[in-house]
Amino acid sequence: MDTRRGLPDIESHRDLHIWIIENLQMVPVPEPAYGNFFEKHCYVVLHVPQSLKATPGVPKDLHYWVGKMAAPGAQGAPGSFLQHLKEALGGATVQHREVQGHESACFRSYFRSGIIYRKGGLASALKHVETNVYNIQRLLRIRGGKHVSATEVELSWHSFNNSDVFLLDLGRMMIQWNGPKASAARKARGLFLTHSLRDRERGGRAQVSVVDDEAEATDLMEIMEAVLGRRLGSLHAAMPSKRMNQLQKANVHLYQVCQKSKDLVVQELSTCPLTQDLLQEENCYILDQGGFKIYVWQGRRASLQERGAAFRRALNFIQAKGYPSYTSVEVMDDGAESAGFKQLFRSWSGQQRKNKNLSGMGKLFQVKLDVGKLHSQPELAAQLRMVDDASGSVQIWCIQDSHRQPVDPKRHGQLCADSCYLVLYTYRRMGFVQHVLYLWQGLQATAHEISALRGNAEELDLWYRGALVQEHVTMGSEPPHFLAIFQGQLVIFQGHPRHSRKGQPAPAVSLFHIQGTDSYNTRTMEVPARASALNSSDVFLLVTANLCYLWFGKGCSGDQREMARTVVTIICREDMEIVLEGQEPPNFWEALGGRAPYRSNKRPPEDVCDFQPRLFECSCQAGPLVLTEVVFFSQEDLDKYDVMLLDAWQEIFLWLGAAASEWKQEAVAWGQEYLKTHPAGRSLATPIVLVKQGHEPPTFIGWFCTWDPYKWSNTQSYEEVVAGDPGAVSTISEITAEIVNFRLSRWPGNDRAGPLALRALKSSEDISESELELGPRAGTGSRSTVSSASSSSYQSSPQSLGSGGLPREQLRHQAAEDLPEGVDPAHKEAYLSDSDFQDIFGKSKEEFYSMAKWRQQQEKQQLGFF
């Protein structure tokens, strides 16, 4: 097996390379054919990230794809094959095993317009995909969400259902038929795939038409019936696709794999939440994500024998567990882990983070933030979680009796733990006014108050015409920008600030925990007034009836002490005394109810996680929430019909497309369910940000490599594409004449003979492109798009092509005016049954139409069909 044959130069401009496997050799697939996969073959797909040059540590992805009709030996072939190829390529590589119809999100993300499954196999003598070939008839079923696939199905009405999109490909004409229950998103994605097929395989010279309503598109339905015959009965419902919900994916188990004597031992180590230190570099491990995917992790000091057996062990594990044979497998080396694998652990620290610290907010904010940089470099805004320097205008409302009550600006930084607040922040970016609405809920707020909070937020959003970015914030987990709004003066009381409606008297003694080093990261929270609440790493303020004690722990920094002095003036109106840890007066301990043990160890450094942002499509059309990941995402992956979840780890973004507003109420609940079912045991207090199309803040935009602010105004919607001026469209008689003249193209191993193609085959002399002319526009019932001023010139055609043939006496020696209605006088012989044609002409229709045209005319004249 020569794996070096045809290996790409990874320095080339292309990031995707595909080979088809023939006789254990890798044969390169031409780039126009990318996305086409024959079901009897296996393929190798190599993805080299564009960032590989800039970041050498980024791994390559190597996929072994198995068609559902591939030889049984192909099922276990990827192990040695990919291992040799990996060694030939060098560098960090993640290996994947893919099975037709069950490919990983990573694999599907390479093919933005969709994957096309083609029947049969590919003969070595033929091209993978031939362009500008028009003698074709096939039916494709298009389905899927963000990752669309098209499967070649039987050319019959029996293949149709009421929920999917189907493409009837007739060569020069492509008809997209949309099921009555197909969603708008599925129709739009189907049309995107159809246009991609037209451009790649027909050079843009094919007419695309759409059937959204059969009653209105009568002309197109006549063409479809000419090919498929009359449809009998009603459409059946589509078979629901089996997709795992989030709860199933959260069920993770880690196993250690080791060889003991001649036996292979697989021992379970742990279940979620997993920690990175479980992985030892001298061992190999299998991570089972609820049967959804099997990961194999290979330590850097594991033996070559163990590495070579990774795929075989994974397949044996799948079989032993009784999982489906199509279960995805991903094999990776220590240091080359995928983003999906890392996020199955509670935290993950990578080597590259040692030299790039993004966690220390204090260091990042030592100098005053430059608003211009935050706006011109949104990636910086995203990393700092700051839309600007917090110098904009602020309005605050407290939710009381289900209504908004304005808070006095003098008390803007004083919140109550048993209340909910709306904080509206307004700023300017690139000359435009933008808004962020924070929905802050105290830990002691009731469910009724939280519901009222969201209801009032919706009222404000309507008032601002949907322009508000809504960020759900839980007490104690405030994001940096929220803290920066109050310039270090945020104080959270346990229910007794003066503006609170509760009316409880202030307690005789209260204790406040002051955390932070500057005005961008400081919050003060009231805690139980007892000694056990103290911490040597922080600053505390003890308020009594006559005196305030500002207590400095031994581990606090000078910056912490300076910020504490500014906060004290908000809370303490009495005299203040500074107390150092270990030098407390008796009255201090007496106010706290006596001495008690408290945390005195130095606080560990903040955990820095080496996690990459991940984008998911949200769907719950038929039951529980299902998330489909979009790997290597870009702005192009955001569509008006989508609800997308962007996991930036420290916060969750829910992006709503312009046509997805109906899911607005569910979106936040989806974010909460995502956190609740995450295998890493995520905090449920992680901020959730609701973003609407066209109102994206820089903290969202910054996670995308590039961003076009005018994309939404320049992109045509599905309705606009379909309803656009189609130019010249062939008449129905011209199209059906092309159908009757169609000659069947027989691909090796592919039985695609449609009912019409076996009766009416095209003459061997095809119409040359120099003879192509524009025809008059079709009837008003159809909607079409044409990308070329080329359309064939045809003759009129019969209307009874769906029948099994007409009696010979109605056709032979008959003048044009005496023929049955709808019969084309120039092709009377095409309406004969196969048996009558063989009896009269002494040959089959296929043999007849393979003759020269003058010979056909001569025989027709001699036998009474001219």
N, C-alpha and C positions, 0 to 999 in steps of 0.2 A: 504494500500500500504506500504510494508515494504522496505523502501529505505536503511536500514542498512544491509540488507542481502547481503552478498558477497562484502561488501565494502573493498577496498584494503588498505594495509598498505603503506602509501605514503613514508615510509622510505625504501621500497624495491628498488631493482636495476632498476625495470622497470619504465618508465615514462609514459607509455600508458596503459590504462585499458578500456575494451569494454564489454558492456552487451547488450544482445538482450532482448526486452520486450515481455514476454509471460504471459498472464493472469494478467497483472499489476504487474508482478514480474520481477526483474532483474536477468537474467540468464547469468553467465559469458561466454564469447566467448573464446575458446582456442586460444592461441597466434598464432599458425600456420594459423588460419583463419582470422587474422586481415587484413582488407582491403576488405573482402567479405561482401556484404550487400544484403539481400533479399528484393526485392521491395515491398513485402506485410507486412513488419515488420517495427518497430521503434527500434532505438538503443540509448544507452547512451554511450558517449565516454568521458573519463576523461584523461586530460593531466596534469601531474605534472612536471614542468620544472626541469631539473637536477640541476639548480642553486638554487633551493628552500632552501636547507640547508644552503648554503653560504649566500644567500640573502633572508631572511624571507619575505620581502615585495613583492616578485615576486608572482603574482596571478596564481592560477590554472585555467585551462580552462575546462569548463563543457559543452558538446554539446548534444543536443537532435536531433537525425537524423530521418527524416520522409521519408519512401519509397513512391514512387509515386502511389503505389497500396494499401497503408495502409488504414485502416478503417477511415472514415471521422472524427470520434471522436479523432483520433490521432493528427489532425491538431492543436487543441487547448489545448492539454494535457501538453505541456512542462512547463507551468507556475508553477502549484502546485508541479508537479513531481520534477523539478529541484530545486525549493525552499527548499523542504524537504531534498533533497540530499545535497544541499549546506550547510544547517544547520548541517547535520550529519557529513560532512567532516570538517567543521570549517575552519577558515582562509579566506584570500582574494580569491574570485572566480569570474571569468568572465563567464557568461552564454550565450550560443549561440543556436539559432534555425537554423537547417540545413534542406534543402529539396533536395531530390535526383536530381542530375544533376546540381544543383545550389549552391553547397557547398561553404563556405567561403575559402579564401586562407589559413587561419589558419588551418582549418579542413583538407584540401587537403595536407598540408605540412607534416602531420603525416605519410602519406603513400607514401614514396619516389618512390617505384616501380609502384604505381598506385592503383586506386580503381576499384573493379570489382562489377558490378551490376548483381545480379543473379535473374532469373525469379522465380516467385511464392513465396511460403513461406517455412518455415522450420518446419517440424513436430517435436514435442517434443521428440519423441523416436529416432530421428536420430541425428547424429553428425552434427555440423555446416559445416565442411569440412572434408571429409574422405580422408586420404592419401593413396597412393599406390593403387588406384582404377583405373582400365584401361578400364572397360566396359562403355565407355562414348563417345558420339558424340555431339559436340556443336560448335556454331560459335559465336565468339566475335568480335565486332567492337571496335577498339582501336582508340581513338582520344584525342585531347588536346595538349597543349603546354608543359610547365614545369610540370604541373599537369595532368598526363595521367589518363584516365578512360577507362574501357572495359565494354561494355554492351552486354549482351547475346541477340542475334537477331535470327530471323527465319533462319533455316538451309536451305538456298536457295540462288541461284545466285541473286535473286531480292534484297537481303540485301546489295549487294556489290555496291560500287561507285568508281570513279576514283581517289579520293584524300585521302581516309582513309586507315588505315592498318587493316587487318582482320586476325584473328587467328582461323584456323580450328583445333579443338582439338579432336583427335581420340584416346586418351588414351595413347597408347605406342608411338604415333607419333603426333607431333604438327607442323602444317604447317603455317608459317606466310606469308600471301599474301599481297604485297605492291601495292597500287594503282599506276598507271602510273604517277600521278601528286602528289604523296605523297612526302613531303620534306624529306631530309636526316635526319633531326632532329627527325621527326615523326617516321621514320623507326627505328632509333637507340633506341628511347624510347619504341617503340613497342617491340623490341627485348629484351630490359631490362625487361619489364613486362612478356614477354613469358618465359624467363629464370627463373624469380621469381616464376611463376606458376609451372613450371617444378620442381623446387627445393622444393617448399612447398607442392605441392599436389602429386607429383610422386616420391619424394625422390631423384630427379636427374636422375631417370631411365626412361627417355623418349627421343626420338630422335626429335631434333628440326631442321626443314628445312625451307628455305626461298625462296619464289618466288619473284624475283625482275623483271624478264622478262619472260613472259609466253612462248615466242618462244624458249628460251634457257632451261627452266625448264620443258621439255615435260614429264618427268617421274612423277614429282610432280603434273602436271596438270592432268595426267591420274588418279592419286589417287583422286584428288579433284572432277573430273567428275564422278568417281565411286560413290562418296557420294552424290554429288549435281546434277548429270545429266549433259547433255550438256548445255552450256550457249547459249541462243538465244538472238541476238541483241547486241548492244554495251552497255558499262557501262554508267550509268547516273552520272551526277555531284552531288557532295555532297551538302547537305543543309548547308548553312553557319550558324555558331553558332552566337547567339546574344550576343555581348559583348559590354559593355559601354566604350566609349572613355574617355580620361582624362577631357575633357571639361564638360561632363555630371557629372563626379564625383566631379568636383569643385563647383557645385551648392549646397551649404549647407545652411540649415535653422535650427535655434534653437527655440524650443517651450518649454514653461513652462506648466507643467501639474498640475492642482490643482482641488480640490473638492469644489464646491460651492453648499451648500445645498445638494440636491440629484443629481445634475448635475456635470458631469465631463467636465472641461473647459480646452481646449488646446489653448494656446495663443502664437502667434509668437513673439519672442523677438528680434532676430537679424539674419542677414545673414552674409556671409563672408566679411572681415576676422573677425573671432570670437576671443574674449578675455576670458581668464580663469575666470576673476572676474564676468562674467555673471552667473556662476554656484554658487548658494547659498546652503549651507549645509542642510538647512531645507526643501528644495524642491526637486522635481523630474523633469527631463527634457527629451524631445525627440529630438534627432538630426537627421535630415533627410539629408542623403548624396545623393541628386539627385535621390532618389528611388533605388539607388544601394544597400544601406544598411541603416537600421534603428538602431540607438543607443538609449538606455535608460540609463540615468545616475541618480543614486539615492544618494541624500545627506545623510551624516552620521546621521543627525537628522530627516530624513524623517520617517514617521510612518511605523509600520510593515504592516499595511493594504495597504499602497501605494506600499511598496516593493513587496508584494505578488501579486499585480495586474499588475506588470510591463509587463509581456508577453502579457496578455490580452489586455492591452492598446496599445501595439505596434501592435498587430494584427488588432485591431479596427482602428488604424491610417492607416495601410496599406490598409484596405478595404475602408476607407473613401477617401483616396487619389486615389483610383483606380489602385494601384500598383499590380503587379502580386503576387499571393499567395505564390510564392516561395521566395519572397524578404527576404534577410538575416536579422536576428535580433540579436543584441548583447546587453546584459544587464550587467551593472557593477556598483559597489559601489564607493563612494567617496574614493579615495586613491588606487583603484585597477584598474585604467584605462589601456586599451590596448594601444600599440604603435600607432596603426592606429587612434584611437580616439584622442590622444594627438596632433597628427600632423595636425588635422583639426583646431587647434587654432594657433594664431599668435605666442604665446610663452606659455610655460608651466613650472612651477617650482614645483618640487616634494619635499616631506619632506626629502628624503634621500640625496638630494643635499646640505642640510644645513651643513652637516658635511664633504662634499667632494667637494672642490672648484677646478674645472678644468678650470675656466675661466680666472683667473688672470695670464696672460702670464708673467707679470713682476716678480711675485713671483716664477713662474716655472723656469725662466731664471736667477734668482739671482746668481746661480752658473753656471760655464761653463758646457755646455752639454757634456755628456759622449757618444762618438760615439759608443763605444762598447755596452752600454746599449740600445741605440736606435736600434741597429742592432739585438741584442740578445732578446730584448723585443719590438717587433713590435707594441704591444698594446700601449706602451708609445709613439712611433713615430706617431701612428695614432692620439692619443689624442693631442699631441703637434703640429701635422701637419708638422713634421720635418723629412726628410729622413736621415739627418745627421746634423753635427754642422755647415754646410755651409762653410767648409774649402776646398772644392774641387776646380776644375778648372772651369773657366767661359769664354765663348765666346759670344759676342753680335753683332747682325746685326741690322741696321736700314733699313726699307723697303722704298726705293726710286725708283720711276719710275718702280714699280712692281718688282724690283730686290733687292737682299740683298747687303747692303754696310756695311763692317766691321766698328765697332766703336772703336776708339782709346782707349786702356785699361785705359789711364789716365782719360777718361770721361765715364767710365762704369756706374757710378751711376747717370748720367744726362740724363733724358728722356724728351721727348717733348709731350705735350698733344695732338697735332694734327698729331702725327705720330704713327707708329706701330713698334714693335721690337721683335726680336727673341733672347731669352736668353738661351743658351745651358749650362747646368750644368752637370759636369761629376764627379762621385765619385766611390769609391770602397766599396763593401759590401760583406763580407764573401769571399774575394779574387777575386770577379768578378767585372768587370767594368760595371757601370750602368749609364744611362743618363736620365735627365729630361729636356724637351724642353718647356720653358715658352713662350706662345704666348701673348704678352702684347699689348693691344690696348688702345690708348688714347681716351678720351671722345670726342675729336674734330676730330678724324680720319674719313675719308670718307668711304663709303661702298666699293669703289674700293680698297682702301688701306687695308681694313680688308680682302677682298677677296684675295689680293696679299699676305697678311701675311699667310693665310692658304695654299695657293699654294706653297709658299716657304718652309713652314713647311713640306709639303708632300715630296718635293724634298730632304730635309735633312733626313727625315725618310727613304726614299729609299736608300740614301747614307749610312745610318747606318743599313740597312737591317731590318728595322722594329723594332729596339730595343729601340726607343725613347718613353718615357712616355710624352705625350703632355698635358700640363695644360694651359687652356684658362683663361687669367687674364685680368680683367678690371681695368683701372686706378682708384685708390682710394680703391680698394678691394683686394689688394695684400695679398697673404697668408704669414704666418710667415717665411717660408723658403726663399721665394723670397726676403723679407726684410732683412733677415739675410745674404744673399749673399753679400749685399752691406755694411754690418757692420754699419748700421745706417746712411750711406752717400747717400741714395736715395733722389734725388731732381727732382721734376717734374715741368718743365717750361711751360709757356703758349705760346710756339711756338718760342722761340728765343735763345736756346742754340747754341753755336758756331758750333756744328756739324750738325745743322739742315739745310736742303736744302732751307728752306723757304726764308731766306735772309732778314727777317724783322729786322729793327734796334731795339735795346733794348730800352724799354720805359724809360723815365726820372725817373719815380718812379715805384717801384715794391714792392709787399708785399708777404711774404712767411709765411705759417702756418707750424710750426714745432710740430709734434705730436710723442710722444714716450718717453720711460724712459731708454732704453738701446739699444745696437747695434742689438738686435733681433727683435725689434718692432717699430723702428723709421722710419717715412717717412716725407718728407718736400714737400709741394705743394704750388705753386704760386696761389694766390687768388686775386680777384679784389682789387686794392689799394684804399680802402675807409674804413672809421672808422667802419662801420656797420659789417665788416668782422671779427672784433676782438672778442675774447672770453676770459673771465677772467680765465678760467681753463687751458689755454695753453700759448705757447710762440710764438711770431711773430717776424719776421725780416723785417724791413722797409729799403729798399735800395733807396737812393737818389743819385744825381750826385756827391755830395761831402762827404756824411756821411751815415753810416749805424746805425740804431737804433735797438738794441736787446731788445724787450719789454717783460717783465715778468708779466703775469697776477697774480692777488692775489691768485688764487686757484691752481697755478702750484706747483709741488713738486721740491725738490732739484735735483732728478734724471732727471727731465725734463730740468732743467736749465743746468745741466752738459752736456747732450746730445746736447742741442742747441748750446753750445759753440763750439762743434766739427764740427757742420754742417756749422756754419758761415764762416769758412775758405774757404769752397767750393764756396760760392756765393759772399762774400764781399771781395773786394780787397782794399777798402778805409778804413779810420779810422772808428772805431766802438765805439758806446756809449751805455751803458746799461741803460735802462729806466724802472722804476717800475711803475705799474699801479697806476694812481692817481698823479704821479710826472712828467708827460710828459711836455717837453718844447713846446713853441708855434710853433716852426718849425716842430715838429712832427705832430701836427694836421693840420698845413698848407699843409704839403706834402700829407696828406690824404684827402684834400679837405674840411677840417673843422670837428668839432665834430659831432657825430651822435650816437644814441642809439645802443648798441651792447649787446650780451648775457653776462650777468654778474652772472647768477645763477650758483651754483656749479653743475658740470656735474653729472648726476645720475650714480650710479654704473652700470657696464656692465651687461646686462640682461643674466642670465644663464638659458639656456633651458634644461629641463629634457627630452630630446628626445633620443630615441634609434636608431641606424642605421637600415635601412630597405633595403631589396634587392628585385628587381623587374626584371622579364623577359620582354624584349621589343619585340613587334611584331606589324607589320603594313602590313601583307600579303594582307589584303583585305580592304584597306581604312585607316582611321586615326590611330594614335598611340594608342595601347592598352598595358597597363602595368599589369602584373600578379605578385602579391606579393608572395615571398617565405619566410614564417615565420620560425623562428628557423633555419636560414640558416647556411650552412657550405661550405667548399671547394667542397664537393661532388656535390653541386648544380650548379657548374660552368662547363659547357659542351662546347666542341669545336664548336658546332653549335650555341651557344648562343650569344646574345647581352644582357648584364645584367647591370642594373642601381643600383648602391649602393648609397643611400642617407645618407651621414654622417652629414647632416644638414648644416655644415659650408662649405662643398664642395660636389660636385656631381661627382661620378666616373662612367664612362662608360667602361665596360669590354667587350672586343671583343675576342671571341673564335677563334681558329686557322682557322676554316672553315667558319667564319662569316665576313671575310675581305670585302666582297661586300657591307656591311652596314657601312663601316668606315666613309664615308662622311655624312651619315644621322645621325650617332650616336650623334654628338655634337648638331645637331638640335633637336634631341629627348630630350637631357638634357635641352635645352633651353625651349622647349615646356612644359616639366615637371614643370620647375620653373614658367613659365607663367601661367599655369592652376592650380597651387597648391592652395588649399583652404585657406592656411595660409597667402597668399600674400607674397610669398618669393621674395627676391631681385634678379633681373635678372642679377646682377653683381656677383652672387655667382660663385666662380671658378668651372670650369668643367674640369675634368681630364680624358683623354683618355688612357686606359691601355690595353695592348695586352697580350694575354695568353703567359705565360712564362717569362714576363718582369714586373711582379708586384712589385711595390715599397713597402717598409715597411709601409708607410702611408695607403696603401690599405690592405695589409696582416693583419695588426693589428686589423682590425674590425672582423676577423674570430677567433673563439676559438682556432683552431689548423690549422696548415698549413704544408703541405708536399711539399717541393721544388722539389721533384723528381716525383710527381704524374703524370705530363704530359708525362714524358718519360716512365713510367711504365704501363700506362693505354692503353689497346687495343682500337682502333677505331672500329666503326661499320663494316667497310669494312674488317678489320683484323679479327674480330670475325667470320664473315660470311665466309670469305675465308680461315680461318684456317683449319688445317688438321682435318676432321671430324671423323677419325677412321673408324670403320666398320659400314656400313649403309645397311639396309635391301633392298632387291631388290623390284622392283615394284610388282612382282607377290606375294611376301610374304606379303607385306603390304595390297594388295587388298584381299588376302585370309583372313587376320585378319578382314577386313571390312565385308566380306560376312559371317564370323562366329560370328559377333558382336551380342550380345543379349542386347536388349534395357533395360536400367535402368530407371524405372519410379519413379520419385521423387514426393512427394505429391504436388498436385496442379500445376504440371509442365508438359505441353504438348510439349515435345521436340522431338517427333518421326520424325526422318529424313526419306526421301523417301526410302533409302536403308534399314534402320533398320527394317522397317515394312515388308520387303520381305525376309531378310536373317538374322536370329537370331542365336546366338551362342549356342552351346551345353552347358548343365548345368555343364559339367565337364570342368572347365577352365584348360588351360595349366599351370602346376605348374612352379614356377620360377626355379626349379631344372632342367627343360627341356629347359630353354632358351639357345639359341646358337647364335653365331654371323653369320650374313649372308654376302654374297658378296656385294661389293659396288655397288650402283645404277649407272645409266647412268650419263653422264657428264653434263647434262643440269641443275642439281639442285645444291644448296649450302646448306650444312647441318652442324649441330654441335651436337655431342653426348657427354653426360657427364658420361655415364656408359657403361661398357662392357657387357650390358645385352640387348638383342633384341630377340623377339620371333621367334621360328622356325615355319614356316607356310607351307601350301600347295599352289600350283598354283591356281589361281582364274579366274572366267569368266571375259570377257571384256565388256559384255552387261548389266551391273548392272543398268544402268540408264533407261532401257526400262521398259515397263509395263508387261513383261512376254512373254515367247515363247510358241508357240502352243505345246500341250501335245504330239502330234504325232512325233515331232522332238526330243523329249527327252526320251519318254518311250520305253523300250526294244531296245534301240539303243546302238551299240558298240561305244567305245571311238572315233574310227576313223570316224564314221558317224555323230557325233554330230556337230552342227553349230560351226563355228570358235569362239574361246574364251570361250567356255563353259567348266567348270571344271567337269570332269567325276565323281569325288567323291561327287559332290554336285549338281547333275542334278535337283533334286527337287526344289532347290532354285530359278530356272529360270521359274518356273510355275507362272502364275498369281495367285492372292489370291483366286479367285473364283474356278479356276481349282484345286488348291491345296486342298481346302475344299471339292470339289466334289470327288476327288480321294482318299484322306487320311481320309476323314470324320472328320477332325479337322482343326483348324487354324494352321498357321506356328508357332505361339508363343506356342501353346499347344504342337505341335510336338517336338519343340526344348527344351521344358522343361522336356521331357522324358529322361530316362537313355539312354546312347549312344547305348547299345546293343539292346534296343527295337527299336531305330531309324533304325539301320542297318537291323533288322529283317523285319520291315514293308517295307523298301525300296526294299528289296530282293523280298518280296511277291508281290509288286505292280509294279515291273519292272523298278526300278530306282537305282539298285545297280550296 
